[in-house]
Amino acid sequence: MHPDPRDPRPTPQVGVVVIGYNDAAHMADAVRSALGQGAAVGEVVAVDDCSTDGTGELLARLAADDPRLRVLRREVNSGGCGSPRNTGIDAVTMPYVMFLDSDDVLPPGAVDALLAAATGGNAEVTSGLCVRRELPSGREQPWQAPLYTAHTVLARPSQRPRLVHDTLCVNKLYRTAFLRRHGIRFPEGRFLYEDFVFTARVLAAAPRIALVPQRVYVWHVRRSAEQLSLSLDRERIDNWKARTEACALAYDILLSAGQKELARAARAKFLDHELRMYARELGLRDAQYQRAWWAHTREYLGRYDVADWEPNPVAPGRLLARVVLESPEPRDLPRLKELAARPARLLPPYARAPDGTPVWSADLPNVTLTPLLTRPVPLLPLAVDAELRPRARDTRVRLRLHELYGRMAEAVPQEVEVEWQCREDERAAERVTKAFTPSGTDLWWAEVPVDLAALGAGTWDLRLTLRFADGTTRDVTAHALAGAGRLRRHAVPSARHGVLLVQPYATHSGALALRVAAGLRGVMAVARGRLRRLIH
């Protein structure tokens, strides 16, 4: 039966596979977001991975209201996300398929944007922007935004090696026949980071790819949930081992398919993303975890060859990896945490070998830092210390910029522009600029006023822009100085708010940030929260 050409409605072409396990609280929102995409969605295949919380009954009620919804129930829980998605791939009857997790949603217009690009560009895979939405705050952060700045069509993935950074499967529309022709499926069973392997299999098949700048997926991040999502539950060493296993398998898939450039890019991505992310959190783990992580990471990095290290040897991820390889035991964790920050900060001491060569430390002379001597200033891992000095009438933040093997003396720091950005709603305080004052031969400092009343309640991140004599700038964050009561909570009188409770603290990457509670109500909320933590 052919569609009536006089019918203005678009022909249904897309099947959305929604997977879930014991997620009745969120499943309805996910399914409705898929059905709400309009006539282009011909079917929604909901795969219940043997839930016991009423998810199946909920889906049955939703299916009774919309014939496009088909419900499939797996008889045994798979323990992961790959098997239910494979069940969905087998069941879809539409020419195109995309995936949706039960705790996420598709924003309005997502399918239309992807389908228009897929058909217009004759693409086998079409990908759009995913945003991570922190709940309950609602703060959003785009995922791999540099890939999605404009409409683009690529004849093959190797034209854009950065594609290996977007390992998600859910922000993409796939031609169903393409997946089936190449036998592209997810790993079965309890396999963490199954997206990594699936995406590698997709790229290995060298599809024609379309990229769109529109938001096509909202990834909900619920860090306070009783059961963290598989990707957020990083406190056990098994999670790191699973991640490295997935990265290794993705590399092997790409290399075996002759995609050498993409395989090399995947290894570089591991250094820049995975290694830095877990290194930032390493200081939060116990000694047993740290030793296990260090040993496993050394074994994994030992598989890299010379060509993997040649490009940009002092890039933060590569430098971090070289320290791990050179030391049999965990070391310098606070310094590595700062190096893993974004932007990276290389804290002192700045050691030299006997011949004057810059090195990581006197006892790790093989980790040389010579490329820092010629690296452009905007790319240097500059270290700025920050200390908040709260006072009733004149709160200031004191900043100290460190010399880095003579590069600052050459560049001549002129001034620093300070901005506080609110993490919850992206408010930004008025920027303040202050000149640097040299202190000896290896420090430049500045004291910048902070209008706490203008900031008001919220969590505030400190952002700095350094300016040098030749007009060069470098955007950085600042290392939070600790000790001697520097990070203790202060109550500051305020004409506007009555009182402000100010808590400077160090983020997981060591950067200075502020928590501000305003007024009596805000102070009481902090007190109640502290009491709850003490009780529990």
Sequence and secondary structure as in RCSB ss.txt:
>XXXX:A:sequence
MHPDPRDPRPTPQVGVVVIGYNDAAHMADAVRSALGQGAAVGEVVAVDDCSTDGTGELLARLAADDPRLRVLRRE
VNSGGCGSPRNTGIDAVTMPYVMFLDSDDVLPPGAVDALLAAATGGNAEVTSGLCVRRELPSGREQPWQAPLYTA
HTVLARPSQRPRLVHDTLCVNKLYRTAFLRRHGIRFPEGRFLYEDFVFTARVLAAAPRIALVPQRVYVWHVRRSA
EQLSLSLDRERIDNWKARTEACALAYDILLSAGQKELARAARAKFLDHELRMYARELGLRDAQYQRAWWAHTREY
LGRYDVADWEPNPVAPGRLLARVVLESPEPRDLPRLKELAARPARLLPPYARAPDGTPVWSADLPNVTLTPLLTR
PVPLLPLAVDAELRPRARDTRVRLRLHELYGRMAEAVPQEVEVEWQCREDERAAERVTKAFTPSGTDLWWAEVPV
DLAALGAGTWDLRLTLRFADGTTRDVTAHALAGAGRLRRHAVPSARHGVLLVQPYATHSGALALRVAAGLRGVMA
VARGRLRRLIH
>XXXX:A:secstr
    TT  S    EEEEEEESS HHHHHHHHHHHHTT TTEEEEEEEE S SSSHHHHHHHHHHH TTEEEEE S
S  SSSHHHHHHHHHH  SSEEEEEETT B  TTHHHHHHHHHHHTT SEEEEEEEEEETTT  EEEESGGGGSS
 EEESSGGG GGGGG   STTEEEEHHHHHHTT     SS TTHHHHHHHHHHHT   EEEEEEEEEEEEE TTS
SS  TTT  SSHHHHHHHHHHHHHHHHHHHHTT HHHHHHHHHHIIIIIIHHHHHHGGGS HHHHHHHHHHHHHH
HTT  HHHHSS TTSHHHHHHHHHHH SS   HHHHHHHTSSS    S  EE TTS EEEETTEEEEE GGGGTS
 GGGS   EEEEEE  SS  EEEEEEE  TTHHHHH EEEEEEEEEETTT  B   EEEE EEETTTEEEEEEE 
 HHHH SEEEEEEEEEEETTS EEEE  EE  STTTT  EEEEETTTEEEEEEEEE TTSBEEEEEEEHHHHHHH
HHHHHHHHHH 
